[in-house]
Amino acid sequence: MAFDPERVETLTVDSYGTLVDPSAVEHALVSEIDVDPEPISQLWRSRSLMYTMVSNHIGEYQPFYEMNRDALQFALDSHGVDLDEETQERILSTYHELDVFEDVRDGIERLQSGGYEVYVVSNGNPEMLASMVDHADIGDLVADTISAHEIETFKPDREIYRHAAGRTGTPIKKIVHVAGPVFDVQGAKSAGMQGAWLNRSGGPYEGFGPQPDLEIETFHDLARALNL
């Protein structure tokens, strides 16, 4: 389906990897271990995402920060790395101090000037989102943050996007959701939103599942697509 700018009234955006750069979390891991960090980091990230998706189906919800903690412990155990709780917490706390991508402020200000409200929709629990917005200094750019914790359901379940539509007061078909993770774009589309894939890395899209209505590299590309 081709992107239809005439349908769009409200914008929702993902957080980690879309607004702020999560690579600092990997850097924190590197500074605390003396083995190759890459396989540990990759396993940590994949397990964290897997836990959220599995929890949607088996009723074992816990806040995303706790999911991350459990996933980190598994990744460390799998590679025979022993870190005490204080060190693990120091690594995890980096999520509260992530830098905003350089196109975010000017790009979202451009969208705001065009009359669009922007909401963050994230798996992150409210405390994580509050610190993200504060540290990245983007509180003036977003209308509100909407957390999966509010309904204890993670992306890409349709219910989180439906919940977001209700919170914004916008019919779901009049929202475009912007995200870097492919599964997030696909979840939004399956719920009835338009999906804009923010492809910062220039990598390929998945061959499986719904395709994005729009592919962009920056928020300025979205503004141009909305004729701003």
Secondary structure, DSSP 8 states (H G I E B T S, - for coil): ----GGG-SEEEE-SBTTTEETHHHHHHHHTT-SS-HHHHHHHHHHHHHHHHHHHHHHT----HHHHHHHHHHHHHHHTT----HHHHHHHHGGGGG-EE-TTHHHHHHHHHHTT-EEEEEESS-HHHHHHHHHHHT-TTT-SEEEEGGGTT--TTSHHHHHHHHHHHTS-GGGEEEEESSHHHHHHHHHHT-EEEEE-SS-----SSS---SEEESSHHHHHHHTT-
